[in-house]
Amino acid sequence: MVLKKPVITDSNLPEPKAIDDDWLRAIFDAFAVEPERRDATKKYILTLIREWPVEMREIRLQPSRDADRQKIDDAAGKIRQAIELLSSVGPAGREALRSATPSPISKMLNTGWLREEFPDEDTLPLRSSGLAEVRSPRRSRQVYVEEDTEEGRYHAVNHRPSQTITAILRDIDAAVSQSLVITKEAGGRKPATLREFFIVNLYEAWRISGKPVEASQEFFDFCGAVFEGVGWSDQGIADEVLKSMRGL
């Protein structure tokens, strides 16, 4: 029975250990780094290794993808709960909303959206009024001038405050729910971004050493040697190098 090697992720990647001078010297010898470039390359690599644990701790404090999805899912549930509650308020509730809602809400909304949601609302301007022509050499079209519809929008929201708020929340709910669908379809495991970012920095060290800036087997081996020096596995390193360099 062949045991699978554990998948390397941000959560189980150890902090890089200090790399000693003998190991770096062996790397520079193996890859024929010119003597005059060694000090600058060494300084860059040692600084990277020294500062990387701070980067790792900051990234690990960020919520996981699953945790973020759960927060969005919880928010979507609360939005739907708010819709249900606001849809059931009676005259007293509508009056309470009317006392505070119209001005701030009506300023947020455009006339086209209100007209689409409430086609029979007679306080809104008709298509034949409150319009301005926008002309171009090829065509002309008519649009609402929102400054001229402010009073109508105010009265429309004032007329049906709870319905307006629930309509807004339905649109928000649709957008939030769609975000959950998109992230679910993306699927897959979270990439080992800490290793990928580290490789991007090793690419800079490779450039400082005077080597060709390309995804070569020599660069794969260079990354593997540094990984071994800091106590990291080089499992899957070639794929990660290619993925890291696509963004450069």
Disulfide bonds with the S-S distance in Angstrom:
none
